[in-house]
Amino acid sequence: MPFSPLAGRPSSSNPAARLRRPGLAVPLGLLVLAVVVVAVLAPGGDPPGEPDGGSRPAQGLVQQLPEPSPSPYPSAGSGEFLVAGGESPVYGLDGPVVRYRVAVEQEAGTEAADFAAEVDGVLSDPRSWIGSGGLRVQRVAEFDRADFTVYLATPLTSERMCAAGGLSTEGYTSCRLPGEVIINLARWREAVPDYGAPLAVYRAYVINHEVGHEFGEWHEDCPGPGLPAPVMQQQTYGLVGCLANAWPYPDGPRYADDLIP
């Protein structure tokens, strides 16, 4: 039968309708029935047909919690990497050519060609390690031609890779092992809190810092509050009063401070 919005509406001859008329006496039987109905539907009891523990909260009192924001990057990937194809020009003025590959973990949400372009842009900058005038760099695709590989890996994969070389990163920092520069995808996407510089600056820093280790550089200290941090300072853990700096040769000569044992 079709449903009608008027179905069940009491007429003037219905006893229930007389309950709403002021001045009319209420029969005792109907009064008892009304008390029973109120008791059944009172707060604290389950409405008829609801299972135990399934009482419905009053309409409008249910707090709607916000949906959690999706992570801007995956925490884990396939563990397999794609190598950027092709090769770059040789960058630098003089010295031996150091060759590197670039590889990105599958399912990391970043194309190998895009990451390679950013790595090339950093390492070919005159403020980077070629600023010494004593070495040149070139990106290649072949394993047997490369001196080291720059990896972009998800936090869990980078943690496993670094741990294989005895380094503990807790899935947070990047690291370097002999022949392997491992960049944590989380830091690549988000940098670190209170870094005080654009993401592009942090990205240049983390590449130069870890590649610096591959070139034999050690950690350095902050030279003083308000001064630029050396690129080999562990800026990911905090600037300790220094200012963010991504380059080993920011203004020509090498910028460095005391080594940290």
Summary of the structure (lengths in Angstrom):
residues: 261
radius of gyration: 34.1
end to end distance: 86.7
largest distance: 109.5
contacts: 700
relative contact order: 0.11
helix: 28%
strand: 13%
